[in-house]
Amino acid sequence: MKSAGSSYREWSRRFFGLALVVIAVASGPLIYCLMWGEAAASGEATMGYCLESHPAQFPVTLFIAGFVLLLGGMILRIQGDQADEKEERKRRKVDRAAERMAGRMSVTTPTLRARSGRGEAGEVPDEIELDEELDLGLDTDDEDDDEEYDEDPNSVMAFLQEQQEFEERGDSERRRREQAVQEGKYYVPPGLEGAPVLYLETNVEPAAVVDGSRRIDNPNLPHDDLKEVLEHASRIVIKESTPVVVRVKPGIYQGAVEIPDRVTVINHRMPTAATVDQRLAWLREQDDVDHPDRVTFLAPSDSDFGVRMAPGQKQGLFGCYVVGRQGVEQTGLQAKHNAALAVVHCAFESFSDSGSVVVDCGEDLPGRRVQFVGCLWRSNSSRTTGGGLRIENSVVSVEASIFDSNRAPSGGGIAALRTEKPLTVVRSFLHRNRALTDKSPTDIETMPLKKWQKSEGVGGAIMVRDGLARVVDSILEGNDAAVGGGAIAAVAGRVVVKSSGEGRGVCKGNRADAGGGIIAVGWFEAPAMIRAMGAELRQNLAKSVGGAVAGVGNAVLRFENAKIETNRADGKQRGLGGGLVAWRGAGVQLIDGEVFANEAGDGGGGVAIINGSLKITGHCTIRNNRADGTIGGSGVLVVTAADRDLAGVIGQKGFTLPFKLKIEEARIRSNIGGGPGGGLRAGNLVDGTTFPLAIKIARPQWINLNEADVERRLAQNVWIEWAEELKVNDDTRSQVKLALK
């Protein structure tokens, strides 16, 4: 394919050739006249005589036409030279970009991953890692690549000299910036050390800059308009196929922020020589809007968002406050169809349609996800789900962040919906978030499973519905839910709660009707699961059942080396399962760990299972729990009862009978109550059969030192009764194996 310069030169040669032919045709009659014609015969061989002898002035016309063609050829030749110069500029730019990229092939994108805390207590993860290599992204097919420099086509050489000087200044500025980064002067996201930079500043005198390229890497020529600087950044991305950084100087910027693809917006004052926790402290210090380091994006009243990420591959927002308007339904951050997104050390406050909403973002590939690192969500709300953060069908991680005083009907702090890859919440603090609703059921124990599918008032801090989540080394404290799961609710979802050391994974002081700390609800076509490893659940309150944890329906609760202590189930209704409760087919497994000093208003001070299964293995201890009612089972209560709804699902997948009680090396002692079986009560509570129950107790002698109602001479440690027939009491010392039908 011919270049534009070659085409111009070819046409130039044609014009020159045609001009010579025309001039030659015009010169023929004149030469004949002078040499052999009338002028030669008369002896007056002058040009004027020859021209006068041709009254039509045919040669003159041809001469003029020839010179016009000659001039046209010269113009085409000049245009060809200019086209060649333009192509050469493009080629040099591509070569320079390729050289820069070749020197950075091991550099990765600004997508961030903060390492979660591991090892000994007190160890702080302070390093941001990169997890994807940067592609070259060189696209040289843009025909308008240099149109802004073509204002004066007659000054090609002057332009080339000017462009070279500009590039040298840009390289010098990049080197200076990289040196500043090394010296710890200001922060640049990893992988963007060499990216072009634009600056934004309020209250500056608008610069009369004709050439927008003068603003690149030049803090002395900042933009003063938010929309203008983002549009400029987008043009650079398109023309040069390179990511761009917009550095925003402190101030208040009123306007909706739409961040284009491959553009990162960063607070110019964000510190660099600091850990993730130190930068989070720096962000929290900026409560005052006039703080000298604070960048505030104030959403306009006519916009439904504060910041929106345009669909793209890689974008970022660093060190900024995004604030909503009171009384206006807005979302703090909107992200949809974004492959890789980094939001680092940002705050989202006072939004009434969720602090952040992430939909269809991230991919099932390394480095292709949405990451929130060191962020703050405060005083946001939603009329549906996810007051602080709502996630739908996306791959998201939240690390070293704070959710404070957010609210919604479900998922007051975070709502994760339909997440095929786990939402990860690492080293974060969720405090005073609420899932509140006026549609609370009157009797939560008898509420049909179908109503749980769309129930509001679940998951004060985190609600996972039809998805996956991992909560690692995080503290959930003082959260509330009107129905279930003051801190966490898994509704047909699966949640792993993990702690890597003492005091790192804590669920404390949360409240709900059922499952003051955690609830898992599943139906038989959509199971739910909670798996807690090394977690601490203490001082949680249930107004009805399950002081710390509740499981309903097709749900599995598995606790490994966990501490469930000083929780309480005691309200105006009955109080079952001071530590944890499971009913309607749910199963509980306790491995090692401790259930200590929990209280229930009725029965099951430590653990209560009604129409469910319990397995206790390892060196698990259940002690010092209390049940004040007459039901008994102050340490453990496992019974079956009539349940019409549950009977209707017999035979469905996920529902198996008999229910099972299996206790191996557990020690159940020092529990106190008013009903039979201070340590363990099992069987049923009616005169007749109910759902079958299989019981296996390896060492009943390890159920000891418990207290029941002494005046009625009830069994102090073990009481197993079926259809009002006593099967096992304190006299049993050998292994117990029963099939109660």
N, C-alpha and C positions, 0 to 999 in steps of 0.2 A: 504494500500500500504506500502510495507516494505521500510525502510530507507536504504541508502547506507551502513551505519555502520552495520546494521543487516545482510545484504547480505554478506558483507565481513566476519563477524563472523561465519555465517553458513557455508560458504566455508572453513573457517579455521578449524572448527570442523570436516568437512569431510576429510580434509588433515591429521589432527591429527589421526583420526580413521584409515584411510588407512595406515598411517605410522606405527601405532602399529601392524596392521595385518601383514604388510610386515616384520617387525622386528621379530614378533612372528614366522612367517614361516621360516625366516632365522635361528632363534635360535633353532628350533626343532631338526634338524639333529645333531647340535653340542651338545645339552644336551643329546641326545640319545647316541652319541659316548662316551661322558664323563662318563655317568652313567651306561650304559648297553652294549655298543658296544665293538669294538676292543680295544679301549684305556683302558677300565675297565678290559678286559680279559688279556691284556698284562701287566697290572700293571703300565703303563705309562699314567696316566690320565692327559694329558696336552692339552691345546688348540691348540698349534702348530701341535701336532700329528694328532688331529682331522681335522684340516684344510688341512694338507698334504694328508690325506686319501681321500680327495675329490678334485681331480685334476682340475675339472671344476670350482672350487671355487664358487659353487652355493650359499652358505650362504653369502659369502663376497659381491656378487652382490646384494643380497637382502638387506643386511645391508646398503649398500650405497644408494640404492633406498629408503629405509625407512627413512634414515636421510635427504635425499633430500626432501621427502614429509613433514617431520617434519619441516624443514626450511621454506618450502613454506607456511605451516600453520601458522608459527610465523609471516611471512611477511604479510599474509592476516589479521592476528589479529591486527597488527600495523596499517594497512591501515583502518581497521574498526574503531579503536580508533580515528584516524585522521578525518575520515568522521563524527563520532559523535561529535567531537570537532567543526568541521565546522558547522554542523547543530545547535549546541548550540550557536555558535556565531551569526548565523542568527536569532535565536529565541530571543536572548538578544537584538539584534539591533532592531528588530520589536517591542519588548516590550518597549524599550526606546523611539522609535518613537511614539508609541501609547500613552505613558505617556506624551510626549511633546505635542502632538496634543490634548490630553484630557484636558491639562491645558490651551489650546488656542482655545477651541471650539467656543468662541464668537468672535475670531479675524477674520477679513475678508481679502480678497485678496488685492493686491496692486493696483487694478483698482481704479482710483481716480475720485472723483467728486468735483470740486471746487464750493463752494456755490456762486451763483450770488448775486450781490449787491441788497439789498432790504432796504426799510425804508428811512431814511433821507439821504439827499445828504451828501457825504463825508464819509459815512460808507463804509468800505472796507472789502470785504470777505477775510478772511485770514486763513480759515481752510479747510483742505482736508478731505473729508469723505470717508468712505469705504462702499461698498454697496453689498457685497456678502460674504457669509461664506466660509471658506476654507475647502475643503474636505481632508480626511485623506490621500488618495492616496497611501496606503501601498500595494506594490506588492512584494511578497517574492518568486516568481517562477523563478527568474533569476538564472540559474545554474552556471553562471560565476561570481557570486556576489563577491567572494573573491579571484579570481584567481591571483591577483597581490600579495597576501600574501603567495602563496604556493610555493615559490621558494625553500625553504628548508624544506621538509616534516619531517625531523628528529628533528626540533626545535619547536614542537608544544607548549610546555610550555613557551618557550622564546617568541614566537609570542603572546600568550595570555597576558603575562605580558606587552609586548610592546604596544599591542592594548589598554589595559586598561589605560596605561599612556597617550596614544594619546587622548583617549576619555576624560580623565580628563582635559587634556590641552585644548581640544576643548570646553568643558563646561565652563572652566574658561574664555576662550577668549570670548565666547558668553555673559557671565555675565558681563565681562569688557566692551564689546561693548554696551550692553543694558544700563549700567551705563553711558557710554560716551554719548549715545543718550539723556538720561535724563538730563545730565549736559549741553546739547547743544553744544557738540564738533563737531559733524558732522551728516549729514542727513542719515537716513535709511527710505525707504518707509514703510508706515504703513502695517502691516501684515508680514513683512520680518525681524523683529527684531531678530528672532532666526535662520534664514536661514544660511547655510554654505556660506562662503565668499572666493572668490579668488581675488587676486590683480594683476594688470597689471601696469607696469612702463617701461618707455623708458630709454635707456642708463644705464642699470644695468648689472653687471657682471652675466652671466648665472650661475645659481646654479646647481651643480652636485647632483641633487636630484633623487635618484632611486625610492623612494616611493612617488608618486604624492600626496598622502594624507597629506604629510608633509606641502604642500602649503596651505591647507585649514585653514582658520582663522589665517593665519600667514603673516602679512605684511612684515616680514623680508625675506620671500622667495617668492617674486612676480614673475609672469611670465614676460617674455620680448617679447613675440610674441603674436599678436592679435588673429590669427587663433588658436594657441595652447591653449590659455586660454579659448576660447569659446568651443573648443572641450572637454577640461577637464570639464567645467561646464556641458556640455551635458551628459557626462558619469556619473557625480554625480547625475543628475536628473534621469537618467534611473536606476541607481543602488539603490538609496536611496529613490526614489519617493518623492523628496522634491524640492521646488524652490531654486534657487541658485542666489546669488548676485555677480556680477563682479564689483569690485571697481577699476576705472581707474584713475591713478594719472596724473596730468597735463602734457601735451606734445602733439606732433604731431604724429599721427599714420597713416601711409600710408597703405591702404589696404581696400578691401571691407569687411564690417562687416555684417555677417549673424548671427542673434541672435536666438538661439534655443528656443524651447518651454520651458516655466517656468524659463526662465533666464532673469534677469534684469541687465542692464549695467548702472552704475551710476558714475558720476564725484565724485571722492573721496573728493574734496574740496567744494562740494555743501553745502551752509549754511543750518542749521536746525532751529535756533531760528529766523525765519523771516516769514513775510507774503508772499502770492503769488506775490503781486506787488513788494515787496522788492527783492525777488529772480529773478523776471523778470528784475529789474534794475541791479542786479548783473550780469545777463547774458549779458545785453546790454553794460555794461562797458568793456566787453572783446573783443572790436573791434580789438585790437592789438593781433596778433597771438601769441606773446610772453608773453601775460598776465599770471601772475603766477598761476591763477586759471583755465586757459582755457584748455579744452580737445578738440582736433581737430581730426576728422576723415576725412582724405583727400582721396577722391575716386581715385583709380588708373585709368590711361587713358584707360586701356583695359577692364574696367568694366562698365556695364550699370547702376550701382547703387552705392550709397554710403553706405547705410544701408538697409538690407533686413530682414524682419521678417519671419522666417520659419513658415509654417502653424502650428498653435498651439492654446492652450487654454488661456495662460496668459503670457504676456511678457511686458518688460518695457525698456525705454531709458530715462535717467535723466541727465540733466545738460551738454549736449555735443553740440559742433559745428560740423555740417556735411557740408563739402565744396566741390563743384564740380570743375572739370578741365575746363578751358576756351577752347572753341572750340570743346568739346567732348559732344556728346548727352548722357546725364545721368539723372537719377532720384535720388533725395536725399534720400528719404525713400520709399521703396516698401513694401506693406503689402497686402497679399492675403490669404483669408481663415483663418483669425485670429479671435477667439471668443472674447477675451478681451485683449486690448492693451492700455498701458499708456505711452504717450510720454510727458514728463514734463520738462519745462525749457530747451528746445533744440532749436538750430538755424539751418536753412537750407538756404544755400547761393549759388548763381551762378550756378544753375543747368538749363540745357537747355531742359530737358524733364520732367518738373514739379518738384517743390521742394519736393512734397510728393504725392504718389498715393495709394489710399486705395480701394481695390476691394473685394467685397463679404466678408466683415468683419462685426463682431458684430451679435448679435441675438436679437430677440424680447423678451428678458428676462432681469430682473434687473441685472445690473452689467456686462452685456455681450455686451460691445460696445468698440469702439475706442475713446480714449480721448486724446486731445491735450490741455495741461494746461501750460500757461505762455510761449508759444513758439514764435519764430520769423522766418518769411519767408521773405527773402530779395533778390531782384535782380534775381529772377528765371523766367523762361519762358517756353512756350510750343508751339508747332506748331499746336496743336488741341484745347484742353480746359484745364482750370485750371493751370495757370502759377505757382501759389504758391501751391495749394492743389487741387487734383482731387479726387472726391469720386464717386464710382459707386456701387449701390446696397449694401450700407453699413449703419450701425448705428454709427454715428460719432457726437462728440461734440467738439467744439473749445472754450476754455475759457481763458480769460485774456491774449490774444495773439495779435501779431502785424503782419500785412501783408504790406510790404513796397516795392514799385517799382517792382512788378511782372507784367508779361504781357502774353497775349495769344489772339488768335482770338476771343474766348469767355470765360468769366469767368477769367478775368486777375488775380484776387487774389484767388478765390475759384470757382470751378465748381462742382455742385452736380447733378448727373445724376441717374435717376431711384431709388430714395430713398423712400422706403415705410414708413420708420420712419423718423421723421424730423431731418435734420441736425440742430444742435443748435450752434449758434455763440453768446457767452455771454461775455460782458465786454471786447470787443476787439476793436482794432484800425486798420482800413484799409485805407491806405494812398498811393496815387500816383500809384495805380494799373491801368492797361490799357487793354481794349479789342479792338484791332486795326485790321483792315483788309483793303485790297484794293478793296474789292467787295461791297462797300457801294452803296446803291440804289440812283438813281438820284432824285427820288421823293418818299419820304417815305410815304406820305399820300395815294398814289394810289398803293403802292406795294401790290400784292395779298397775301392773308393770307398763301397760300401754301409756298411762299418764306420765310416766317417767321420761318417755322418749322426747317430749317437748316441754318438759317441766322447766319453769323459771325458778329463780332463787337457788341455783346450785353453783358451787365454785366461787367462793368469795374472792380468792386470789387468782386461781387458775381453773379453767374449765376446758376439758378435752372431750370433744364429741366426735365419734367416728374417726379417731386418729391416734397418733402416738406422741408421747412426750417423755423427756428425761429431765428430772430436776436434781441437780448435782450441787452439793455443798452450798445450799441456799437456806435462808432463814425466812420462814413464813410466820408472821406474828401479828396478832390482833386483827385478823380478818373475819368477816361475818358473812353468813349465807342464811337466807330466810328458810330454806328447805333442807339442803344437804351439802356437806363439804365446805365447812367454813374456810378452809384453805384451798383444798384441791378436790375437784370432782372429775371422775372418769365416767362419762356417760357413753356406753358402748365404745369406750376407748381404753387404751393401755398406757399406764404411767409407771415409770421407774423413778423411785426416790432414792438417792444414794448420797452417802456421806463418806468422805475419805479420812475423817478424823473427828475426835470429840469436839462438839460445839460447832461443827461445820454444816450439818444437815439437821435443822431444828424446825419443828412445827409446834408453835407455842401460843397459848392464849387465844385460840380461834374459837368461833361459836357458830352453831347451826342447830336446826331442829334434830337432824339425824347426822351423825358423823361430824362432831364438832371440828375435827381437823381434816379428815379425808373421807370421801365416799366414793364407792364404785358401784355403778348400776348397769346391769346388762340384761338383755332379753335373749331368748334362746336361739334367735338367728343372728344376734349381734352381741358377743360376749364382752365383758369388761375385766380389767385386771389392774391391781396395784401391787407392785413389788418394791418393798422398802429394804434397803441394805445399810445397816449402820445408822439409821435415822433415829432421831429423838422426838417423841411426841409427848408433850407434857402440858398440863394446865389448860387443856382444851375442854369445852363445855358443850354438851348436847342437851337440848331442852326435852328431848324424848328418848332417843336410843343412840348408843355408840358414842361415848364421850370423846374418844380420839378418832375412831375409825368405824365405818359402817359399810357393809356389803349387801347388795340387794339383787335378787334374781340370778342370772347366769354371770356371776362375778367371782373372781378369785382374789383373795388377799394373801399375799405371801410376805412374811416379815423375817428377815435374816439378821441376827445380831442387833436387833433393834431394842430401844428402850421406850416402853409405853408406861408412863408414870404420872401420877397425880392428876388424872383426867376425871371428869365427872359427867354422869348422865342422870339428871335429876331436875324435873320441871313440873309444871302443872299437870301434864300427862304422866304416864308411867315412865320409869327410868330403868332401862335394861342395858347391860354392857357398859359398865363405867369405863373400861379400857377400849373394848371393841365389841361389835355386834355383827351378826350375819343372819339373814333370813331370806325366805322364798327361794331356796336352792343354792345360795352362795356358799363358798368354801373358804376356810381359813387354814393357813399353814404357818406355824411358828417354829423357827429353827434357831436354837440358842436364844440369846436375848433375855429380856426381863419385862414382866408385867407387874408393876409395883404401885401400891398405894392409890389405886383408882377406886371410885365410889359410884354406886348405882342406887337409885331410890327404891327399886324393887328387887331384881335378881341379877345374878351374873356380875358381881362387882368387878372382876377382872375381864372375863370373856363370857359373852352370851351368844348361843347359837340356837335359832328357832327354825326348824326345817332346813337345816344346812349341815355341812360337814366340818370337822375340826381334826387337824393332825398336828401333834406336838412332838418334835424330835430334837435331838441334840441336848445340850445342857441348858434347857430353858427353865427359868424360875418364875413362878407365879406366886407372889406373896404380899401380905399386908394390904390386900384389897378388902372392900367392905360393901355389903349389900344389905340395906336396911329393911326391905320388905320381907314378906313371908314365903316368897317363892323359893329362896335358897340359892345354893350354888354360889357362895360368896367369892370363891376363886374362879370356878368354871361352871357354867350352866349350859347343858346341851339337851334340848328336848325337841320333840315333834308335836305338831298340833294340827287341827283341822284347818284347811285352806282351800276353798273352792276354786279360786283362780289357779293355784298351783296344781291342783288335781287335773285341771284342763290341759296342762302341757305335758302330762306323762306320755312318754314315748317320743317326744321331740328330741332332735339332736341337741346335745349339751345338757340334757336332764337325765340323770341316772339315779336309780334306787338300788339298794337302800342308802340312806344317809349314813355317814360313818363318823365314829369317834375313835381316834387312835392316839394313845398317849404312850410314849416310850420312856426316855430318860428324864422326864420333866420332874421337877420338885415343886409341889403345890403345898404351901404351908403358911401358917400365921394369918390366914384370912378369917374375917369375922362377919357374921350375919345373923338374921333373925329366922331364917328358914332352914330346912334340912340340908345336909351336905355342905358344911362350911367350906370344905375344899372343893368338892365336885358333886353336882347333882345332874343326873341324866335319866332319860326315859321319856315319859310323857306326864301330863298333868290332869288327865281326865279318866273317867271310868269307861274305858274302851280302847280299841286300837286306833292308831293314827298312822302316819307314814312310817315305814319300817326303819329301824335304826340298828346298825351293826356296831358293836363296842369291843374294843380290844385295849386293855390296860396292862402294860408289861409289869409294872412294879407298883401295885396299889399301896404298898407300905411307904412309898415316898410321898404319899398324900397324907400329911400329918401336921399336928400342932395347930389345927384349925378350930374355930369355935362356932357353934350354932346355938339355937335356942335351948339352953340347958334345962329350963323348967319343964319343957315338954319331952325331955329326954330323947331328942332327935340325934341322929348320927352326926358326929362332929366333923368327920372327914369325907366319907363317901356315902352317897345315897342314890341308888339306881332303882327306879320304880317303873313298872309298866302296867297300865290299866289297874291302878291302885294295888298292885301286888309287888311287894318288896323283893327285889332280886339280889341286891348286893348292899352291904352296909360295912361298918367299921371292922367287923369281925373277919373280913376276907383279907388274907395275906398272900395268897398265890395269884398267879396271872388270871385276869378276867377276860373271858371271851363269851360274848352274848350276841344272839341274833333275835332282836325284838321285832315281832310282826303282829 
